[in-house]
Amino acid sequence: MFQSREAAGRLLAEKVLAAEPENPLVLALGPAGVPVAAPVARALGCPLDPIFVKSIEAPGTPALAVGAVVDGAAREVLFEADSLAAAGLTQADCAAGVEACLAETAAARCRLLGGRAPQRVSGRAAILVADGLATGASARAALRALHNRGPLEIWLAVPVGPQEVVWKMRGMTDRLIFLEAPRDFRGAAAHYTDFATVGDDEAVRLLDELLARR
């Protein structure tokens, strides 16, 4: 049980620092990942950048995700071929949904970073940090996008996730760091004493504090 996202981040930071990543860049998965990622970036003395992932929903079937948009220096649209085929859709059928996702991720970045440009991943150890995994869909999309951006290495650091999902992440990363991976996973919130929603103001404060240190 973690007291808070920040407390989980401090524990992760110890493990990541001990692994000595080369030329690191920490990437927080959405605003909720920022309080976990901030102690990691602080310990490494490296930049922290949020990365935003938005699922592309099948037209007429909002519960079915057929891909994702991942923002960054080069925003990427990643489709799941199997999901498209199962829904009887083409990428063109999802054009309106893609545009909405692109707009939403751009707006989210603007709220947290204003006009600051995304950090470039090329040649760095890109360390993706989340507050937890459930299905792992957002983390997988982010990792797929990072693979296309020329990193030196790709790391994933998470406090908790279901054992099966955590194990599957090994094939997508050069280094996987986690604190807990229970078989009986009941959601990330069950592993935190304080799992309150992370507002934009809190995420902005943490990002600005780290920027001021550099």
C-alpha positions in Angstrom: 0.0 0.0 0.0 1.4 3.4 -1.0 0.5 6.5 1.0 0.2 8.7 -2.1 1.4 9.0 -5.7 4.4 11.0 -4.5 5.3 8.4 -2.0 5.2 5.7 -4.7 7.3 7.9 -6.9 10.0 8.2 -4.3 10.2 4.4 -4.0 10.4 4.1 -7.8 13.1 6.8 -7.9 15.3 4.7 -5.7 15.1 1.7 -8.1 15.5 3.8 -11.3 18.5 5.7 -9.9 20.2 2.5 -8.9 19.8 1.2 -12.5 21.8 4.2 -13.8 20.0 5.1 -17.0 22.1 6.9 -19.6 21.0 10.4 -20.7 17.5 10.0 -19.1 14.3 11.7 -19.9 11.3 11.0 -17.7 7.8 10.9 -19.3 4.7 11.0 -17.2 1.7 9.2 -18.6 -1.0 11.9 -18.4 -1.5 14.4 -15.5 -2.0 11.5 -13.0 1.5 10.3 -13.8 3.2 13.6 -13.0 3.2 13.2 -9.1 4.8 9.8 -9.5 7.2 10.8 -12.2 8.4 14.1 -10.5 10.4 12.3 -7.7 12.0 10.1 -10.4 13.1 13.1 -12.5 14.2 15.0 -9.4 16.4 12.0 -8.3 17.9 11.7 -11.8 18.3 15.4 -12.3 16.7 15.2 -15.7 13.8 16.8 -17.6 10.2 15.6 -17.0 7.7 15.8 -19.8 4.1 14.6 -19.8 2.9 12.4 -22.6 -0.8 12.2 -23.4 -2.6 9.2 -24.8 -6.2 9.3 -26.0 -8.1 6.3 -27.2 -9.7 6.4 -30.7 -13.3 5.1 -30.3 -15.1 3.1 -32.9 -17.8 5.3 -34.5 -21.2 4.4 -33.0 -19.5 2.1 -30.4 -17.8 4.3 -27.8 -16.8 1.4 -25.6 -14.6 -0.1 -28.3 -11.2 1.4 -28.8 -9.6 0.8 -32.2 -6.4 2.7 -31.6 -4.9 5.7 -29.9 -3.4 9.1 -30.5 -0.1 9.8 -28.7 1.2 13.4 -28.5 4.8 14.6 -28.5 7.3 16.3 -30.8 5.7 14.2 -33.5 2.1 13.3 -32.7 1.2 9.7 -33.7 -2.0 7.9 -34.7 -1.7 4.2 -33.9 -4.5 1.8 -35.0 -5.1 -1.7 -33.7 -5.6 -3.7 -36.9 -7.4 -6.6 -35.1 -9.9 -4.1 -33.5 -10.6 -2.4 -36.7 -11.2 -5.7 -38.5 -13.5 -6.9 -35.7 -15.6 -3.7 -36.0 -15.6 -3.9 -39.8 -14.0 -0.5 -40.0 -11.2 1.2 -42.0 -8.9 3.9 -40.7 -10.7 6.4 -42.9 -14.0 5.6 -41.1 -12.4 6.9 -37.9 -11.1 10.2 -39.3 -13.5 12.4 -37.2 -12.5 10.5 -34.0 -8.8 10.9 -34.8 -9.2 14.7 -35.3 -11.1 14.9 -32.0 -8.3 13.0 -30.2 -5.6 15.1 -31.7 -7.4 18.3 -30.6 -7.9 16.9 -27.1 -4.3 15.8 -26.6 -3.1 19.2 -27.9 -5.4 21.0 -25.5 -4.2 18.9 -22.6 -0.5 19.7 -23.4 -1.3 23.4 -23.6 -3.0 23.4 -20.2 0.0 21.8 -18.5 2.9 23.3 -20.5 1.6 26.4 -22.2 3.8 27.0 -25.2 6.7 24.9 -24.1 7.7 22.4 -26.8 7.8 18.7 -26.1 11.1 17.2 -25.1 12.8 15.2 -27.9 13.3 11.5 -27.1 16.0 10.7 -29.7 19.2 9.5 -28.2 17.9 9.3 -24.6 16.8 6.7 -22.2 13.1 7.4 -22.3 11.5 6.4 -18.9 7.7 6.2 -19.0 6.2 6.5 -15.6 2.5 5.9 -14.7 0.7 5.7 -11.4 -0.4 2.2 -12.2 -1.5 -0.2 -14.9 -5.0 -1.7 -15.4 -5.3 -3.1 -18.9 -2.1 -1.4 -19.9 -3.6 -0.1 -23.1 -2.5 3.5 -22.6 1.0 2.5 -21.6 1.3 0.2 -24.6 0.3 3.0 -27.0 2.8 5.3 -25.4 5.6 2.7 -25.7 4.7 2.0 -29.3 5.0 5.7 -30.1 8.3 6.0 -28.2 9.8 3.1 -30.3 9.3 5.3 -33.3 11.1 8.3 -31.9 14.7 7.0 -31.8 15.3 6.6 -28.1 18.6 5.1 -26.8 16.5 2.8 -24.6 12.8 2.6 -23.4 12.1 2.0 -19.8 8.7 1.6 -18.0 8.5 2.4 -14.3 5.2 1.8 -12.5 4.3 1.3 -8.8 1.6 -1.4 -9.4 -0.2 -3.4 -12.0 -1.8 -6.8 -12.5 0.9 -9.5 -12.8 -0.2 -10.7 -16.3 -0.2 -7.1 -17.7 3.2 -6.2 -16.1 4.8 -9.3 -17.5 3.6 -8.5 -21.0 5.3 -5.1 -20.9 8.7 -6.8 -20.8 8.6 -7.4 -24.5 8.0 -3.7 -25.2 10.8 -2.3 -23.0 14.5 -2.4 -22.5 14.0 -2.1 -18.7 10.9 -2.7 -16.6 10.8 -1.4 -13.0 7.8 -2.1 -10.8 7.1 -2.3 -7.1 4.0 -4.6 -6.9 2.4 -7.0 -9.4 -0.3 -8.9 -7.6 -2.3 -11.7 -9.2 -5.4 -10.5 -7.5 -5.4 -6.9 -8.8 -8.4 -4.8 -7.8 -7.4 -1.5 -9.5 -4.6 0.9 -8.8 -6.7 2.9 -6.3 -6.8 -0.1 -4.0 -3.1 0.1 -3.6 -3.0 3.8 -2.5 -4.2 5.4 0.7 -4.7 8.7 -1.2 -5.6 8.3 -4.8 -7.4 11.6 -5.4 -7.7 12.9 -8.9 -4.7 14.9 -10.0 -5.9 18.3 -11.2 -4.2 20.3 -13.9 -3.0 22.9 -11.3 -1.2 20.3 -9.3 0.5 18.8 -12.4 1.5 22.3 -13.6 3.0 23.2 -10.1 5.1 20.1 -10.1 6.3 20.6 -13.7 7.2 24.2 -13.0 9.1 23.3 -9.9 11.2 20.9 -11.8 11.8 23.4 -14.6 12.9 26.0 -12.0 15.5 23.5 -10.7 17.3 23.1 -14.0 
